[in-house]
């Protein structure tokens, strides 16, 4: 049971698209990142990201933000509602693309920048589900001894913090549904807020006051509130469309199984794609959610 009242805040994906793009509001993101990394983070700028569109063809499934820190590192913060095939491959592509873009033509490799990828997820990522924050990074160990190796400074480079990180990208997966709402530390306060769209009055984590004040739903003007409510309706509608399409696809799979597993899977894809498309979902979004190329989606739509 809650011991204190809370304040309703807008969803973090909407904040990424709107409020957090103002430099005056960088302190919200800095507070969350400081709690996650355990060190102060200063955001210098937000860089262009392909998912920050605000038009009618906006992607409701996921949205991301790319930040440049005082240490000249890059941090990708993403909110994703629905799982998709090859999701981790998309994350890998995103970090690799960001790494390449930090190095201008002719620059030495020593200028390569560290990239972190942080995903706030509204779905499970593991079978065991024994945690709500998962951290992945590249580490070298002895093939025979299995002992971790401390790489030589000449290999790592002066610009990377020896003993803390290396130049390879790091990933944080945060399946919000796995959080039990038991708040133990500052980071848990942020996770609670992201999961429940609420900041309890008892929360005292550095920066969380800015989250409460600047993402306050009640402080939105009437026009912005209507835009936000429309966004939430669109997200919920997309969830419903996809879940219904998956239910239809499962029925097709069961029927197709008797005629052959491969044929049933193909029929499953066709029904799923057609159902999503008939409900006005774009080919781009369908391709992303199913892990298929856009030409493959078009072939399935045209294959009567």
C-alpha positions as CSV (number, residue, x, y, z in Angstrom):
1,X,0.0,0.0,0.0
2,X,1.3,3.5,-0.8
3,X,2.3,5.6,2.1
4,X,2.2,8.9,0.2
5,X,0.2,10.5,-2.6
6,X,1.7,10.9,-6.0
7,X,1.7,13.2,-9.0
8,X,0.6,11.9,-12.4
9,X,3.2,12.4,-15.1
10,X,3.2,12.0,-18.9
11,X,4.7,8.8,-20.3
12,X,8.4,8.9,-20.9
13,X,8.1,8.2,-24.6
14,X,6.0,11.3,-25.0
15,X,8.5,13.3,-22.9
16,X,11.3,12.2,-25.2
17,X,9.4,13.5,-28.2
18,X,8.5,16.8,-26.5
19,X,9.6,18.1,-23.1
20,X,13.0,16.5,-22.9
21,X,14.2,18.1,-26.2
22,X,14.4,21.5,-24.4
23,X,17.9,22.1,-22.9
24,X,16.1,23.5,-19.8
25,X,14.8,20.0,-19.1
26,X,18.1,18.1,-19.5
27,X,18.2,17.7,-15.7
28,X,15.4,15.1,-15.9
29,X,17.5,12.8,-18.1
30,X,20.7,13.6,-16.2
31,X,19.0,12.5,-12.9
32,X,17.9,9.2,-14.3
33,X,21.3,8.5,-15.9
34,X,23.2,9.4,-12.8
35,X,21.1,6.9,-10.8
36,X,21.7,4.2,-13.4
37,X,25.4,4.7,-13.9
38,X,26.3,5.6,-10.3
39,X,28.2,8.7,-11.4
40,X,27.3,12.3,-12.4
41,X,26.1,12.7,-16.0
42,X,26.0,16.1,-17.8
43,X,24.1,16.2,-21.1
44,X,25.5,18.7,-23.5
45,X,23.2,18.2,-26.4
46,X,20.5,15.9,-27.9
47,X,21.4,14.7,-31.4
48,X,19.1,13.9,-34.2
49,X,17.3,10.5,-33.9
50,X,15.2,8.8,-36.6
51,X,12.4,8.0,-34.1
52,X,11.6,11.5,-32.9
53,X,9.0,12.4,-35.6
54,X,5.8,14.0,-34.5
55,X,3.6,13.7,-37.6
56,X,0.7,11.3,-38.1
57,X,2.9,8.5,-39.4
58,X,4.8,8.5,-36.1
59,X,6.1,5.2,-34.7
60,X,4.1,4.3,-31.6
61,X,5.9,1.1,-30.9
62,X,9.2,2.7,-30.0
63,X,10.9,6.0,-29.7
64,X,14.4,6.9,-28.8
65,X,16.6,9.8,-27.9
66,X,20.4,10.3,-28.5
67,X,22.3,12.3,-25.9
68,X,25.9,13.6,-26.0
69,X,27.5,13.9,-22.6
70,X,30.1,16.1,-21.1
71,X,32.6,13.2,-21.5
72,X,31.7,13.2,-25.2
73,X,30.1,9.8,-24.8
74,X,26.8,8.9,-26.6
75,X,23.8,7.5,-24.7
76,X,20.7,6.1,-26.6
77,X,17.6,6.0,-24.4
78,X,14.7,4.1,-25.9
79,X,11.1,3.3,-24.9
80,X,9.6,0.2,-26.6
81,X,6.1,-1.1,-26.1
82,X,5.9,-4.3,-28.1
83,X,8.5,-7.0,-28.7
84,X,9.7,-7.7,-32.2
85,X,11.7,-10.3,-33.9
86,X,15.5,-9.6,-34.1
87,X,15.0,-6.9,-31.5
88,X,18.6,-7.3,-30.2
89,X,19.9,-7.1,-33.7
90,X,18.2,-3.7,-34.1
91,X,19.8,-2.5,-30.9
92,X,23.2,-3.7,-32.1
93,X,22.7,-1.9,-35.4
94,X,21.7,1.3,-33.6
95,X,24.8,1.4,-31.4
96,X,27.1,0.4,-34.3
97,X,25.6,3.2,-36.5
98,X,26.0,5.7,-33.7
99,X,29.7,4.7,-33.1
100,X,30.5,5.1,-36.8
101,X,28.8,8.5,-36.9
102,X,31.0,9.8,-34.1
103,X,34.1,9.4,-36.3
104,X,34.5,11.8,-39.1
105,X,36.3,10.9,-42.4
106,X,40.0,10.9,-41.8
107,X,39.9,11.0,-38.0
108,X,42.0,8.5,-36.1
109,X,40.4,5.6,-34.3
110,X,41.5,7.1,-31.0
111,X,38.6,9.6,-31.4
112,X,35.9,6.9,-31.4
113,X,33.3,7.5,-28.7
114,X,31.8,5.3,-26.1
115,X,28.1,4.4,-26.7
116,X,25.5,3.2,-24.1
117,X,22.1,1.8,-25.1
118,X,19.3,2.0,-22.5
119,X,15.9,0.4,-23.2
120,X,12.8,0.9,-21.1
121,X,10.6,-2.0,-22.2
122,X,7.0,-2.8,-21.7
123,X,7.5,-6.6,-22.2
124,X,9.6,-9.4,-20.8
125,X,13.1,-10.1,-22.1
126,X,13.9,-13.4,-20.4
127,X,12.4,-16.8,-19.4
128,X,13.6,-16.7,-15.8
129,X,12.7,-13.0,-15.1
130,X,14.8,-12.9,-11.9
131,X,15.5,-9.1,-12.3
132,X,14.2,-5.9,-13.8
133,X,17.4,-4.4,-15.0
134,X,19.9,-6.3,-17.2
135,X,23.3,-5.0,-18.1
136,X,25.3,-6.4,-21.0
137,X,28.9,-5.5,-22.1
138,X,32.0,-6.9,-23.8
139,X,34.5,-8.5,-21.5
140,X,37.6,-10.5,-22.2
141,X,38.5,-13.6,-20.2
142,X,41.2,-16.3,-20.4
143,X,40.0,-19.1,-22.6
144,X,41.5,-21.7,-20.3
145,X,41.6,-19.9,-16.9
146,X,38.3,-18.1,-17.3
147,X,39.8,-15.1,-15.5
148,X,39.0,-11.6,-16.5
149,X,41.9,-9.7,-18.1
150,X,43.0,-6.1,-17.5
151,X,43.8,-4.8,-20.9
152,X,47.0,-2.6,-21.4
153,X,46.4,1.1,-21.4
154,X,48.0,1.4,-24.8
155,X,45.3,-0.9,-26.2
156,X,42.4,0.8,-24.4
157,X,43.4,4.4,-25.0
158,X,43.7,7.4,-22.7
159,X,40.2,8.7,-23.3
160,X,38.5,5.6,-21.8
161,X,38.3,5.2,-18.0
162,X,40.7,2.3,-17.2
163,X,39.1,-0.2,-14.8
164,X,35.6,1.2,-15.2
165,X,34.6,0.9,-18.9
166,X,36.1,0.1,-22.3
167,X,35.4,1.4,-25.7
168,X,32.8,-1.3,-26.5
169,X,29.1,-0.4,-26.3
170,X,27.1,-1.4,-23.3
171,X,23.4,-2.3,-23.0
172,X,20.8,-1.8,-20.3
173,X,17.5,-3.7,-20.7
174,X,14.8,-2.6,-18.2
175,X,11.6,-4.6,-18.5
176,X,9.3,-2.4,-16.4
177,X,6.6,-5.0,-15.8
178,X,9.1,-7.0,-13.9
179,X,9.5,-4.3,-11.3
180,X,7.5,-5.2,-8.2
181,X,7.0,-1.5,-7.0
182,X,9.2,-2.2,-4.0
183,X,11.4,0.9,-3.9
184,X,14.9,0.3,-2.3
185,X,17.1,3.0,-3.7
186,X,17.2,6.1,-6.0
187,X,17.2,4.1,-9.2
188,X,14.1,2.2,-8.1
189,X,12.3,5.6,-7.7
190,X,13.0,6.3,-11.3
191,X,11.9,2.8,-12.5
192,X,8.7,3.2,-10.4
193,X,7.9,6.5,-12.0
194,X,8.5,5.2,-15.6
195,X,6.4,2.1,-14.9
196,X,3.5,3.8,-13.2
197,X,3.6,7.3,-14.7
198,X,3.6,8.6,-11.2
199,X,6.1,10.2,-8.8
200,X,5.3,9.6,-5.1
201,X,5.7,12.6,-2.8
202,X,8.1,10.6,-0.6
203,X,10.6,10.2,-3.5
204,X,13.9,12.1,-2.9
205,X,16.3,10.8,-5.6
206,X,18.5,13.6,-7.2
207,X,16.6,15.0,-10.2
208,X,13.3,13.3,-9.5
209,X,11.8,16.6,-8.4
210,X,12.5,17.9,-11.9
211,X,10.7,14.8,-13.3
212,X,7.7,15.5,-11.2
213,X,7.5,19.2,-12.0
214,X,8.4,19.2,-15.7
215,X,6.4,16.0,-16.7
216,X,3.4,16.9,-14.7
217,X,0.3,16.0,-16.7
218,X,-1.9,18.6,-15.0
219,X,0.5,21.4,-16.0
220,X,0.0,20.7,-19.7
221,X,-2.1,23.3,-21.5
222,X,-5.3,22.2,-23.1
223,X,-3.8,21.7,-26.6
224,X,-0.8,19.7,-25.3
225,X,-3.1,17.6,-23.1
226,X,-5.3,16.7,-26.1
227,X,-2.2,15.8,-28.2
228,X,-0.9,13.6,-25.3
229,X,-4.3,11.9,-24.8
230,X,-4.5,11.2,-28.6
231,X,-1.0,9.7,-28.5
232,X,-2.0,7.3,-25.6
233,X,-5.2,6.3,-27.5
234,X,-3.1,5.5,-30.6
235,X,-0.7,3.4,-28.5
236,X,-3.5,1.4,-26.9
237,X,-5.2,1.0,-30.3
238,X,-2.0,-0.4,-31.8
239,X,-1.6,-2.8,-28.9
240,X,-5.1,-4.1,-29.5
241,X,-4.7,-4.4,-33.2
242,X,-1.5,-6.4,-32.9
243,X,-2.9,-8.7,-30.1
244,X,-6.0,-9.4,-32.2
245,X,-3.9,-10.1,-35.3
246,X,-1.7,-12.5,-33.3
247,X,-4.8,-14.3,-32.1
248,X,-6.0,-14.7,-35.7
249,X,-2.6,-15.9,-36.7
250,X,-2.5,-18.5,-34.0
251,X,-5.8,-19.9,-35.2
252,X,-4.4,-20.1,-38.7
253,X,-1.3,-21.8,-37.5
254,X,-3.3,-24.4,-35.7
255,X,-5.4,-25.1,-38.8
256,X,-2.3,-25.0,-41.1
257,X,-0.4,-27.5,-38.8
258,X,-2.5,-30.4,-40.1
259,X,-1.6,-29.5,-43.7
260,X,2.1,-29.0,-43.0
261,X,4.0,-26.9,-40.5
262,X,5.8,-24.7,-43.1
263,X,2.6,-24.0,-45.0
264,X,0.8,-23.1,-41.7
265,X,3.6,-20.6,-40.8
266,X,3.3,-18.9,-44.1
267,X,-0.4,-18.6,-43.8
268,X,0.1,-17.2,-40.3
269,X,2.3,-14.5,-41.6
270,X,-0.2,-13.6,-44.4
271,X,-3.1,-13.3,-42.0
272,X,-1.1,-11.3,-39.4
273,X,0.2,-8.9,-42.1
274,X,-3.2,-8.4,-43.7
275,X,-4.9,-7.8,-40.4
276,X,-2.4,-5.2,-39.3
277,X,-2.5,-3.5,-42.7
278,X,-6.3,-3.4,-42.8
279,X,-6.2,-1.7,-39.5
280,X,-4.2,1.2,-41.1
281,X,-0.8,0.2,-39.7
282,X,2.0,1.3,-42.0
283,X,4.2,-1.2,-43.8
284,X,7.2,0.2,-42.1
285,X,5.7,-0.5,-38.6
286,X,4.6,-4.0,-39.6
287,X,8.0,-4.9,-40.9
288,X,9.7,-3.7,-37.7
289,X,7.3,-5.6,-35.4
290,X,7.6,-8.8,-37.4
291,X,11.4,-8.6,-38.1
292,X,10.8,-8.8,-41.9
293,X,11.9,-6.4,-44.7
294,X,9.4,-4.0,-46.2
295,X,9.5,-5.8,-49.6
296,X,8.7,-9.1,-47.8
297,X,5.6,-7.5,-46.2
298,X,4.5,-6.2,-49.6
299,X,4.9,-9.7,-51.1
300,X,2.7,-11.1,-48.4
301,X,0.1,-8.5,-49.0
302,X,0.0,-9.1,-52.7
303,X,0.0,-12.9,-52.4
304,X,-3.7,-13.7,-52.4
